[in-house]
Structures are given as structure tokens and as C-alpha cells.
Amino acid sequence: MDRDDILLEAEMAMEKSVDYLAHEFSGVRTGKASPALVENIDVQAYGSTMKLKQLALITTPESRLLVLQPFDAGTVQDIERALKESKIGITPAVDGKIIRLPIPELSEERRKELAKSLGRMAEEARVRIRSNRHTALDEAKKLKGGGGISEDELHDLEKQIQKLTDRFVKSIDDHLKHKEAEIMKV
């Protein structure tokens, strides 16, 4: 493995961490309807576990309403059960073959809880980024130990790895700031 490989692997791993955080943030309720809120809920149907988005069409006809139209009417009860058991805190209303999820207004207390939760998610992502940095630094030291690079080149590589780390941590902080602002907006 050479310098460029180490940097490329570190960048890809850090990018995956930020992408995962963005995906996690999309599932956090902001008071307006978004298919991302429910699409990854696990549903027991057909004798196995499936994601909700595989079983139903999820639409947002209004800013505060999600409508789920199961592809198979036989899965309506399975989907309803999964929604009730999930942590989203919204009671589904079944209307024949359609399930409606009215999104209630968030209270100030709930907004603050969500903001704390977002902070914890962001810190977990920062920890993953630092772990990626640690792995890259270990690889760089192995490369120096094997005679692949000099002491000065190792120092330069460590600086580049730190710049990558700083860039992705800033990206996490930007995602967090944006999502917190979205949640706190009434």
C-alpha cells in the first residue's frame, strides 16, 4: 500500500461515515412529512423481515401527512403493526388498503430531546472519523517501517490525513447545525 492508497482509503471510509450520518438524520422527525421517516422500518411479512419501502408506496400529499399504499393489501396489518412497534411515535390510521400517518406538531420539549439525540449521532460519527484517521496513521507508520517512505514523507502524510479528518468533522458539524435548525424551526 502506498501513500495515495492510504489517503484514498481513509477518505472513502470517512465519506461513508458522513453519508451514514446524513441517512440517520433523514430519519429524524422534523414536524413535516418525509418518506425517509418510515421507509427503513422493518416489517414482518411473507415469513421474513422486509423494509417498508419494499412493501408499500410512500407519498406525502400534504406537508404533514404520509400516505402508505401497500403493493399487496394482505400486508396492511403487518405494516400497521410494524409502525406501532417502531420508535417514531406516530399512530397509523388504516383506511381500507391505505395507511395514513398524520405528523403531529413537535413540542418544544420534544424538539430539545431530538436535538440532543442528533448531537449523540454526530458524536458517534466523529468517533468513526477519528477511528478511520487512526487506521490510516497506522498504515502510514507501517509503510515507513517497511522503508516505503522517509520520516519527512511520513510527517507530510500525517498532515494530509489530519486535513482529511478536519474536513469530514467539519462536514458532520455542518450537517448537525443544519438539522438542528430544521428541528427547532416552528
Buried (B, 14 or more C-beta within 10 A) or exposed (E): EEBEEBBEBBBEBBBEBBEBBBEBBBBBBBBBBBBBBBBBBEBBBEEEEBBBBEBBEBEBEEEEBBBBEBEEEEBBEBBBBBBEEBEBEBEBEBEEEBBBBEBEEBEEEBBEEBBEEBEEBBEBBBEBBBEBBEBBBEBBBEBBEEEBBEEEBBEBBBEBBEEBBEEBBEBBEEBBEEBBEBBBEE
